[in-house]
C-alpha cells in the first residue's frame, strides 16, 4: 500500500481547498450504469485456492504493459521510471511533485514528477480509456505500474482478487480484465527476494 502523493493536493492548503470543494459537489453520474457483480462463473480458469495479488495487462499510451499491479489501498497511480524508459516516454516533461510517497520499503521516497497518459482496459467493443495521472518513481520494483484508487475510481471499476478480475462499465455494458496468476506469483517471489536481500544488508550494517 502506498500513501501520500499529490492526489489530494500537493500542499496542506491545496488539500483543504479540495476537501471544501468536494463537500459542495453532488455527483449524479453513474446512476444508469450496469450492475457489476462477481459470481462462480468468474472463477473459470482461476487456480484455487490462492492468495494471489491482482496483476493484469493494460494499454498505456498505446503500449501493452505487463505486470500492472492493482492496489486499491494505494492513494496514487505509480509508473516506475524503468517502464517509462522502455516506453520511450522518459524524456516527456514531468509535472513537479513536492509531496513524498510512503510505503516503499518503509521509508519516504520523493517522486520524479507526474505524467498524464491514456489508460485503456478491456478488449474489443468493451474497451474503456481514461486520461490518468501517474506518479513517476525511480525505484526497483517487480511491477511496471501500480493502479491505485484514483485510476479505479476514474474507470468506475471494481476489482476482486479472489475472482482475479476487474470489471467496469462501458456504454451500458460491463468490460473486464482477467488477472495473470503466473505473473502475480513471479512478481511476488521477486519482491520477497529483493526485500530479504535488503534486510540482510541492513543487518550487516548494524
Backbone as CSV, one residue per row, in Angstrom:
resi,resn,N_x,N_y,N_z,CA_x,CA_y,CA_z,C_x,C_y,C_z
1,UNK,0.839,-1.191,0.000,0.000,0.000,0.000,0.876,1.242,0.000
2,UNK,0.513,2.202,-0.848,1.257,3.450,-0.960,0.361,4.590,-0.509
3,UNK,0.896,5.464,0.332,0.152,6.636,0.772,0.966,7.885,0.472
4,UNK,0.278,9.018,0.511,0.941,10.281,0.207,0.708,10.672,-1.231
5,UNK,1.629,11.471,-1.770,1.477,11.930,-3.145,0.541,13.115,-3.241
6,UNK,0.301,13.546,-4.467,-0.459,14.784,-4.675,-1.899,14.536,-5.090
7,UNK,-2.412,13.322,-4.855,-3.780,13.016,-5.263,-4.775,13.997,-4.665
8,UNK,-4.591,14.347,-3.409,-5.489,15.284,-2.745,-4.887,16.677,-2.647
9,UNK,-3.897,16.960,-3.478,-3.250,18.263,-3.448,-1.810,18.138,-3.016
10,UNK,-0.962,19.003,-3.538,0.470,18.900,-3.266,0.906,19.787,-2.117
11,UNK,-0.058,20.264,-1.324,0.236,21.065,-0.141,-0.967,20.988,0.784
12,UNK,-0.774,21.388,2.057,-1.891,21.373,3.003,-3.011,22.294,2.544
13,UNK,-2.648,23.446,2.000,-3.642,24.401,1.522,-4.459,23.810,0.367
14,UNK,-3.774,23.128,-0.568,-4.465,22.518,-1.700,-5.395,21.406,-1.241
15,UNK,-4.960,20.627,-0.246,-5.804,19.537,0.250,-7.044,20.071,0.939
16,UNK,-6.903,21.156,1.702,-8.059,21.747,2.368,-9.031,22.320,1.353
17,UNK,-8.500,22.958,0.310,-9.360,23.534,-0.729,-10.134,22.441,-1.440
18,UNK,-9.492,21.330,-1.729,-10.169,20.227,-2.401,-11.251,19.653,-1.516
19,UNK,-10.971,19.512,-0.223,-11.963,18.974,0.702,-13.201,19.853,0.742
20,UNK,-12.993,21.197,0.796,-14.142,22.116,0.818,-14.932,22.017,-0.477
21,UNK,-14.234,21.897,-1.617,-14.895,21.830,-2.912,-15.721,20.562,-3.043
22,UNK,-15.190,19.436,-2.564,-15.903,18.177,-2.703,-17.138,18.134,-1.818
23,UNK,-17.112,18.862,-0.717,-18.288,18.903,0.152,-19.454,19.613,-0.531
24,UNK,-19.155,20.495,-1.489,-20.179,21.256,-2.181,-20.652,20.580,-3.462
25,UNK,-19.898,19.577,-3.927,-20.233,18.933,-5.185,-21.172,17.755,-4.963
26,UNK,-22.124,17.613,-5.860,-23.028,16.468,-5.848,-22.913,15.793,-7.201
27,UNK,-22.464,14.585,-7.218,-22.224,13.871,-8.464,-23.350,12.871,-8.694
28,UNK,-24.150,13.132,-9.718,-25.248,12.231,-10.022,-24.925,11.267,-11.131
29,UNK,-23.689,11.285,-11.631,-23.323,10.400,-12.727,-23.245,8.962,-12.240
30,UNK,-23.410,8.037,-13.169,-23.315,6.626,-12.820,-24.638,5.995,-12.451
31,UNK,-25.717,6.781,-12.406,-26.996,6.216,-11.977,-27.540,5.200,-12.969
32,UNK,-27.206,5.349,-14.252,-27.709,4.441,-15.276,-26.685,3.383,-15.687
33,UNK,-25.637,3.256,-14.901,-24.621,2.277,-15.231,-25.072,0.876,-14.837
34,UNK,-24.564,-0.144,-15.529,-24.980,-1.524,-15.226,-24.486,-1.968,-13.852
35,UNK,-25.195,-2.925,-13.293,-24.783,-3.506,-12.019,-23.578,-4.410,-12.262
36,UNK,-22.569,-4.246,-11.438,-21.363,-5.069,-11.547,-21.344,-6.064,-10.393
37,UNK,-21.168,-7.320,-10.717,-21.129,-8.351,-9.685,-20.145,-9.444,-10.094
38,UNK,-19.778,-10.271,-9.118,-18.884,-11.396,-9.357,-19.572,-12.669,-8.873
39,UNK,-19.433,-13.734,-9.650,-20.062,-14.989,-9.281,-19.192,-16.176,-9.628
40,UNK,-19.710,-17.395,-9.421,-18.933,-18.612,-9.682,-18.398,-18.689,-11.110
41,UNK,-19.143,-18.109,-12.062,-18.689,-18.166,-13.456,-17.389,-17.400,-13.670
42,UNK,-17.095,-16.428,-12.787,-15.871,-15.638,-12.918,-14.643,-16.400,-12.433
43,UNK,-14.846,-17.562,-11.821,-13.720,-18.355,-11.327,-13.174,-19.310,-12.383
44,UNK,-13.793,-19.322,-13.568,-13.318,-20.193,-14.630,-11.881,-19.821,-15.008
45,UNK,-10.983,-20.782,-14.956,-9.586,-20.548,-15.284,-8.739,-20.067,-14.124
46,UNK,-9.370,-19.802,-12.965,-8.620,-19.333,-11.796,-8.083,-20.531,-11.026
47,UNK,-6.827,-20.485,-10.676,-6.204,-21.554,-9.902,-6.549,-21.377,-8.431
48,UNK,-7.294,-22.335,-7.876,-7.741,-22.271,-6.482,-7.128,-23.420,-5.691
49,UNK,-6.933,-23.239,-4.381,-7.068,-21.978,-3.630,-5.879,-21.066,-3.912
50,UNK,-6.047,-19.780,-3.622,-4.947,-18.852,-3.873,-5.070,-17.627,-2.981
51,UNK,-3.957,-16.937,-2.829,-3.905,-15.637,-2.161,-3.143,-14.655,-3.048
52,UNK,-3.304,-14.802,-4.344,-2.526,-14.014,-5.296,-3.023,-12.577,-5.385
53,UNK,-2.065,-11.674,-5.556,-2.413,-10.285,-5.853,-2.990,-10.222,-7.259
54,UNK,-3.697,-9.135,-7.561,-4.293,-8.966,-8.885,-3.311,-8.220,-9.777
55,UNK,-2.727,-8.940,-10.717,-1.763,-8.385,-11.657,-2.323,-8.580,-13.062
56,UNK,-2.401,-7.501,-13.825,-3.052,-7.547,-15.129,-2.152,-6.971,-16.219
57,UNK,-2.662,-7.014,-17.441,-2.052,-6.312,-18.562,-2.950,-5.141,-18.921
58,UNK,-2.346,-3.982,-19.203,-3.112,-2.796,-19.567,-2.440,-2.108,-20.748
59,UNK,-3.206,-1.280,-21.426,-2.660,-0.479,-22.520,-2.466,0.947,-22.007
60,UNK,-1.240,1.420,-22.028,-0.928,2.764,-21.544,-0.187,3.505,-22.650
61,UNK,-0.763,4.612,-23.091,-0.167,5.416,-24.166,0.143,4.549,-25.388
62,UNK,-0.788,3.647,-25.700,-0.688,2.757,-26.859,0.389,1.675,-26.713
63,UNK,0.896,1.489,-25.507,1.836,0.405,-25.237,1.129,-0.662,-24.402
64,UNK,1.294,-1.924,-24.771,0.785,-3.023,-23.958,1.762,-3.259,-22.814
65,UNK,1.298,-3.022,-21.605,2.165,-3.087,-20.428,1.783,-4.285,-19.565
66,UNK,2.758,-5.141,-19.310,2.569,-6.285,-18.427,2.920,-5.880,-16.998
67,UNK,2.614,-6.763,-16.067,2.957,-6.565,-14.654,2.371,-5.257,-14.102
68,UNK,1.089,-5.111,-14.290,0.362,-3.960,-13.733,-0.347,-4.443,-12.471
69,UNK,0.072,-3.941,-11.328,-0.445,-4.369,-10.025,-1.629,-3.492,-9.639
70,UNK,-2.768,-4.113,-9.377,-3.972,-3.387,-8.970,-4.004,-3.340,-7.450
71,UNK,-3.908,-2.137,-6.890,-3.811,-1.969,-5.444,-4.807,-0.913,-4.979
72,UNK,-5.973,-1.364,-4.514,-6.996,-0.432,-4.042,-6.572,0.321,-2.786
73,UNK,-5.484,-0.110,-2.155,-5.021,0.572,-0.958,-4.106,1.746,-1.235
74,UNK,-3.713,1.933,-2.486,-2.756,2.984,-2.831,-3.459,4.284,-3.187
75,UNK,-2.949,5.376,-2.665,-3.568,6.689,-2.869,-3.169,7.322,-4.191
76,UNK,-2.216,6.728,-4.902,-1.766,7.267,-6.189,-1.587,6.127,-7.184
77,UNK,-1.564,6.489,-8.462,-1.157,5.557,-9.510,0.337,5.767,-9.735
78,UNK,1.079,4.694,-9.782,2.532,4.787,-9.917,2.969,4.143,-11.224
79,UNK,3.846,4.824,-11.938,4.541,4.202,-13.063,6.034,4.310,-12.765
80,UNK,6.718,3.187,-12.821,8.135,3.184,-12.480,8.949,3.683,-13.668
81,UNK,10.001,4.398,-13.354,10.791,5.063,-14.390,11.332,4.075,-15.413
82,UNK,11.663,2.874,-14.970,12.188,1.868,-15.897,11.175,1.574,-16.999
83,UNK,9.876,1.603,-16.643,8.834,1.365,-17.639,8.747,2.530,-18.609
84,UNK,8.861,3.760,-18.089,8.839,4.933,-18.966,9.986,4.898,-19.969
85,UNK,11.139,4.449,-19.501,12.305,4.359,-20.397,12.037,3.344,-21.503
86,UNK,11.491,2.193,-21.134,11.185,1.168,-22.127,10.115,1.640,-23.103
87,UNK,9.205,2.494,-22.636,8.136,3.026,-23.488,8.593,4.269,-24.261
88,UNK,9.835,4.680,-24.016,10.421,5.861,-24.672,9.628,7.128,-24.350
89,UNK,9.133,7.181,-23.118,8.380,8.348,-22.668,9.114,9.115,-21.567
90,UNK,10.343,8.663,-21.238,11.056,9.257,-20.102,11.527,10.678,-20.365
91,UNK,11.547,11.088,-21.625,12.003,12.447,-21.927,10.858,13.462,-21.939
92,UNK,9.634,12.979,-21.757,8.498,13.889,-21.688,8.627,14.779,-20.449
93,UNK,8.098,15.990,-20.554,8.153,16.920,-19.439,7.240,16.436,-18.308
94,UNK,7.821,16.265,-17.133,7.035,15.842,-15.980,6.615,17.042,-15.156
95,UNK,5.453,16.940,-14.540,4.995,17.981,-13.615,5.627,17.730,-12.264
96,UNK,6.127,18.779,-11.649,6.823,18.636,-10.363,5.862,18.187,-9.266
97,UNK,6.383,17.381,-8.341,5.628,16.913,-7.176,6.484,17.126,-5.942
98,UNK,5.917,17.760,-4.929,6.667,18.036,-3.702,6.367,17.027,-2.597
99,UNK,5.196,16.395,-2.655,4.760,15.512,-1.583,5.396,14.132,-1.716
100,UNK,5.945,13.626,-0.622,6.600,12.321,-0.629,5.577,11.189,-0.636
101,UNK,6.031,10.019,-1.072,5.235,8.800,-1.008,5.793,7.921,0.108
102,UNK,4.908,7.176,0.758,5.318,6.272,1.825,4.837,4.863,1.489
103,UNK,5.612,3.880,1.888,5.232,2.504,1.643,6.278,1.733,0.878
104,UNK,7.297,2.421,0.366,8.391,1.756,-0.342,9.457,1.347,0.670
105,UNK,9.429,0.065,1.034,10.410,-0.469,1.996,10.377,0.299,3.311
106,UNK,9.217,0.891,3.630,9.042,1.522,4.922,9.603,2.921,5.045
107,UNK,10.084,3.513,3.965,10.606,4.863,4.083,10.011,5.747,2.986
108,UNK,10.215,7.041,3.144,9.660,8.005,2.189,10.513,8.052,0.927
109,UNK,9.834,8.277,-0.186,10.537,8.455,-1.445,9.910,9.625,-2.177
110,UNK,10.757,10.462,-2.752,10.253,11.635,-3.461,10.169,11.311,-4.958
111,UNK,8.982,11.463,-5.536,8.786,11.111,-6.943,9.596,11.989,-7.881
112,UNK,9.806,11.482,-9.087,10.453,12.248,-10.146,9.515,13.329,-10.686
113,UNK,8.211,13.095,-10.536,7.203,14.020,-11.039,5.942,13.265,-11.393
114,UNK,5.058,13.925,-12.142,3.822,13.292,-12.582,3.681,13.413,-14.098
115,UNK,2.991,12.430,-14.684,2.745,12.438,-16.121,1.326,11.935,-16.359
116,UNK,0.610,12.559,-17.279,-0.756,12.157,-17.604,-0.753,11.374,-18.909
117,UNK,-1.260,10.140,-18.851,-1.249,9.241,-20.005,-2.604,8.559,-20.155
118,UNK,-2.976,8.195,-21.390,-4.221,7.444,-21.575,-4.064,6.008,-21.087
119,UNK,-4.995,5.573,-20.270,-5.025,4.210,-19.744,-6.235,3.501,-20.333
120,UNK,-6.004,2.352,-20.960,-7.085,1.590,-21.576,-7.158,0.202,-20.956
121,UNK,-8.356,-0.184,-20.554,-8.613,-1.530,-20.058,-9.697,-2.164,-20.923
122,UNK,-9.656,-3.485,-21.043,-10.680,-4.193,-21.784,-10.260,-4.533,-23.199
123,UNK,-11.191,-5.163,-23.920,-10.892,-5.654,-25.250,-12.077,-5.420,-26.190
124,UNK,-11.772,-5.255,-27.466,-12.811,-5.118,-28.476,-13.752,-3.958,-28.210
125,UNK,-15.055,-4.248,-28.290,-16.068,-3.218,-28.065,-16.190,-2.827,-26.606
126,UNK,-15.578,-3.609,-25.722,-15.682,-3.346,-24.286,-14.378,-2.773,-23.749
127,UNK,-13.761,-1.917,-24.548,-12.565,-1.194,-24.117,-12.973,0.164,-23.545
128,UNK,-12.253,0.585,-22.523,-12.531,1.891,-21.920,-11.213,2.612,-21.684
129,UNK,-11.167,3.891,-22.070,-9.949,4.685,-21.935,-10.226,5.921,-21.095
130,UNK,-9.342,6.197,-20.147,-9.426,7.412,-19.342,-8.035,8.038,-19.261
131,UNK,-7.978,9.348,-19.233,-6.711,10.039,-19.018,-6.355,9.924,-17.538
132,UNK,-5.176,9.418,-17.273,-4.802,9.051,-15.909,-3.492,9.712,-15.508
133,UNK,-3.467,10.251,-14.308,-2.251,10.852,-13.767,-1.429,9.764,-13.067
134,UNK,-0.187,9.606,-13.518,0.732,8.646,-12.909,1.856,9.395,-12.192
135,UNK,2.183,8.950,-11.004,3.339,9.457,-10.283,4.553,8.626,-10.682
136,UNK,5.596,9.295,-11.136,6.782,8.605,-11.639,7.761,8.366,-10.487
137,UNK,8.127,7.109,-10.297,9.016,6.726,-9.200,10.230,6.000,-9.762
138,UNK,11.402,6.429,-9.350,12.651,5.776,-9.752,13.106,4.884,-8.608
139,UNK,12.609,3.659,-8.612,12.929,2.709,-7.546,12.801,1.305,-8.111
140,UNK,13.540,0.336,-7.546,13.425,-1.038,-8.030,12.048,-1.611,-7.707
141,UNK,11.476,-2.337,-8.636,10.160,-2.942,-8.426,9.972,-4.107,-9.392
142,UNK,9.217,-5.104,-8.955,8.862,-6.209,-9.832,7.755,-5.797,-10.799
143,UNK,7.083,-4.689,-10.488,5.963,-4.232,-11.305,6.387,-3.063,-12.199
144,UNK,5.632,-2.868,-13.265,5.842,-1.699,-14.117,4.953,-0.542,-13.711
145,UNK,3.754,-0.874,-13.272,2.759,0.133,-12.900,1.973,-0.370,-11.693
146,UNK,1.569,0.549,-10.843,0.622,0.259,-9.780,-0.617,1.114,-10.020
147,UNK,-1.750,0.465,-10.214,-3.016,1.190,-10.355,-3.656,1.304,-8.973
148,UNK,-3.759,2.532,-8.479,-4.337,2.768,-7.174,-5.787,3.210,-7.257
149,UNK,-6.281,3.774,-6.160,-7.676,4.204,-6.096,-8.036,5.235,-7.157
150,UNK,-7.152,6.199,-7.483,-7.536,7.199,-8.495,-7.919,6.582,-9.832
151,UNK,-7.113,5.646,-10.334,-7.417,5.018,-11.625,-8.673,4.172,-11.541
152,UNK,-8.828,3.432,-10.447,-10.004,2.589,-10.296,-11.272,3.426,-10.239
153,UNK,-11.199,4.572,-9.557,-12.364,5.439,-9.474,-12.662,6.110,-10.814
154,UNK,-11.614,6.497,-11.541,-11.820,7.100,-12.856,-12.485,6.105,-13.804
155,UNK,-12.090,4.856,-13.699,-12.678,3.797,-14.528,-14.056,3.369,-14.004
156,UNK,-14.387,3.776,-12.786,-15.575,3.279,-12.074,-15.519,1.753,-12.012
157,UNK,-14.326,1.257,-11.720,-14.070,-0.179,-11.772,-14.180,-0.821,-10.399
158,UNK,-14.486,-2.101,-10.423,-14.485,-2.921,-9.221,-13.538,-4.087,-9.447
159,UNK,-12.773,-4.409,-8.424,-11.792,-5.490,-8.546,-12.059,-6.565,-7.506
160,UNK,-11.853,-7.807,-7.894,-11.941,-8.931,-6.975,-10.659,-9.751,-7.089
161,UNK,-9.857,-9.718,-6.035,-8.634,-10.511,-6.063,-8.974,-11.999,-6.069
162,UNK,-10.044,-12.388,-5.372,-10.438,-13.800,-5.318,-10.814,-14.307,-6.708
163,UNK,-11.586,-13.497,-7.447,-12.001,-13.889,-8.793,-10.953,-13.517,-9.848
164,UNK,-9.872,-12.837,-9.429,-8.820,-12.426,-10.358,-9.416,-11.686,-11.559
165,UNK,-10.156,-10.620,-11.240,-10.907,-9.949,-12.282,-11.162,-8.492,-11.916
166,UNK,-11.166,-7.644,-12.934,-11.621,-6.257,-12.808,-12.795,-6.087,-13.765
167,UNK,-13.840,-5.424,-13.284,-14.983,-5.131,-14.141,-15.284,-3.634,-14.078
168,UNK,-15.787,-3.092,-15.203,-16.049,-1.664,-15.280,-17.142,-1.408,-16.321
169,UNK,-17.912,-0.335,-16.166,-18.985,-0.034,-17.127,-18.433,0.549,-18.426
170,UNK,-18.993,0.092,-19.544,-18.629,0.607,-20.868,-19.908,0.767,-21.682
171,UNK,-20.401,1.999,-21.804,-21.578,2.281,-22.620,-22.738,1.344,-22.308
172,UNK,-23.068,1.254,-21.045,-24.201,0.454,-20.622,-23.924,-1.023,-20.473
173,UNK,-22.710,-1.458,-20.789,-22.343,-2.862,-20.625,-21.163,-2.971,-19.660
174,UNK,-20.691,-4.175,-19.452,-19.612,-4.407,-18.482,-18.387,-4.966,-19.196
175,UNK,-17.267,-4.246,-19.106,-16.000,-4.739,-19.609,-15.227,-5.399,-18.485
176,UNK,-14.224,-6.161,-18.833,-13.454,-6.836,-17.789,-12.030,-7.117,-18.243
177,UNK,-11.153,-7.299,-17.259,-9.771,-7.722,-17.482,-9.468,-8.806,-16.463
178,UNK,-8.992,-9.942,-16.938,-8.662,-11.041,-16.047,-7.234,-10.911,-15.545
179,UNK,-7.013,-11.396,-14.335,-5.693,-11.366,-13.746,-4.776,-12.430,-14.338
180,UNK,-3.490,-12.208,-14.196,-2.469,-13.136,-14.678,-1.791,-13.747,-13.449
181,UNK,-2.273,-14.908,-13.019,-1.746,-15.507,-11.791,-0.279,-15.910,-11.882
182,UNK,0.182,-16.519,-12.984,1.619,-16.835,-13.048,2.493,-15.598,-12.900
183,UNK,2.098,-14.495,-13.543,2.857,-13.255,-13.426,2.802,-12.722,-12.007
184,UNK,1.630,-12.816,-11.367,1.476,-12.352,-9.992,2.413,-13.108,-9.052
185,UNK,2.477,-14.404,-9.216,3.316,-15.214,-8.336,4.799,-14.966,-8.585
186,UNK,5.149,-14.747,-9.843,6.545,-14.449,-10.163,6.954,-13.108,-9.554
187,UNK,6.083,-12.100,-9.682,6.377,-10.780,-9.118,6.509,-10.856,-7.605
188,UNK,5.626,-11.620,-6.968,5.678,-11.753,-5.510,6.990,-12.397,-5.081
189,UNK,7.394,-13.450,-5.782,8.648,-14.109,-5.440,9.840,-13.183,-5.582
190,UNK,9.855,-12.386,-6.658,10.944,-11.434,-6.869,10.961,-10.373,-5.777
191,UNK,9.770,-9.902,-5.379,9.678,-8.873,-4.341,10.210,-9.393,-3.016
192,UNK,9.847,-10.624,-2.666,10.304,-11.222,-1.406,11.822,-11.356,-1.409
193,UNK,12.401,-11.802,-2.528,13.860,-11.958,-2.596,14.579,-10.622,-2.455
194,UNK,14.047,-9.585,-3.113,14.668,-8.261,-3.030,14.576,-7.715,-1.609
195,UNK,13.407,-7.875,-0.970,13.233,-7.382,0.395,14.140,-8.128,1.370
196,UNK,14.293,-9.435,1.168,15.158,-10.221,2.043,16.612,-9.788,1.892
197,UNK,17.023,-9.531,0.651,18.392,-9.075,0.405,18.628,-7.721,1.056
198,UNK,17.629,-6.834,0.961,17.754,-5.511,1.571,17.847,-5.621,3.089
199,UNK,17.052,-6.547,3.671,17.087,-6.761,5.110,18.425,-7.315,5.549
200,UNK,18.975,-8.253,4.782,20.280,-8.831,5.128,21.373,-7.761,5.098
201,UNK,21.322,-6.867,4.108,22.309,-5.812,4.011,22.191,-4.846,5.173
202,UNK,20.932,-4.567,5.585,20.710,-3.671,6.719,21.262,-4.263,7.997
203,UNK,21.035,-5.544,8.221,21.512,-6.219,9.429,23.038,-6.253,9.473
204,UNK,23.667,-6.347,8.307,25.122,-6.365,8.255,25.721,-5.038,8.689
205,UNK,24.974,-3.954,8.515,25.490,-2.637,8.858,25.350,-2.320,10.353
206,UNK,24.488,-3.086,11.028,24.252,-2.807,12.452,25.425,-3.281,13.299
